[in-house]
Amino acid sequence: IFRGKGLEFDKYRDYAPDEDASNIDWKASLRTNKLIAKQYIEERDLNIVFVVDVSDNMILGSEKLKCECATEVFGALGHLIMNSNDRVGLVLYSNQVKQFFPPKGGNNNFFFLVDVLSDPATYGGDARFDRALIFTLDYLRGVDAVIFISDFIKVKENVFNSLLLASHKFESVAIMIRDLLDKTFPDVDREIVIEDPATKEQILINPRLIKSVYEKNALESENMVKSIFRRGEVDLLELTTDKSFAFPLASFLGERVKIARSVGR
């Protein structure tokens, strides 16, 4: 799933007809009078850091809270990573970086980080992905890969340069978790009051009357975020709280493995 630090020569073996011909060692094949391939083992012990949005935005959900989904995704991926004998760390951010737990291995570290993400006291504040990126660039040392988890609702074009730098410094993946309420309003024909959790500003609306405008703006914003990550060379997985993340995540990881194999890892 992640590239690792490199490949170390292990041994020679017989070449299989269905594998990549670039694996053939022609000098060894000439000496033995048969096709011989080199076998490598991947250097592992990766340090992988999750950068997780714990702002007020994540405490929203029509089916499941976005922060619940984020914790479940972290649990699934973190468990997979640690079972590969790699180490997991965690950065929590809202309007600033709130906590940083350096990468460690072992079940105790895994369950501790899950507990931190499951604690309601962890959450609150505005979402400042730009500040999380600056922290990632300035303070993460000896880290091989970074996984960003957020709804990325407030991400703007001003993060692009930092994101591109991060993707060149670390192998980077982004997981965007959104709720149906981030995409559309419910079909309710009555006036309701909504409040900005950051500014506490309130507004009286009729969801049915502004539904089409809201959906148009939400789609434009989402497409802008996708464009920023695509140009920033960061793989993006989109999830929604109303559907299981298991199959999309498995497909996403499988595609990364397939691409890695196709380039001869």
Buried (B, 14 or more C-beta within 10 A) or exposed (E): BBBBEEBEEEEBEEBEEEEEEEBBBEEBBEEEEEBBBBEBEBEEEBBBBBBBBBBBBBBBBEEBBBBBBBBBBBBBBBBBBBEBEBBBBBBBBBBEBBEBBBBBBEEEBBEEBBEBBEEEEBBBBBBBBBBBBBBBBEEBEEBBBBBBBBBBBBBEEEBBEBBBBBBEEBBBBBBBBBBBBBBBBEEEEEEEEEEEBBEEEEEEBEBEEEBEEBEEEBEEBBEEBBEBBEEBEBBBBBBBBEEEBEEBBEEBBEEBEEEBEEEEE
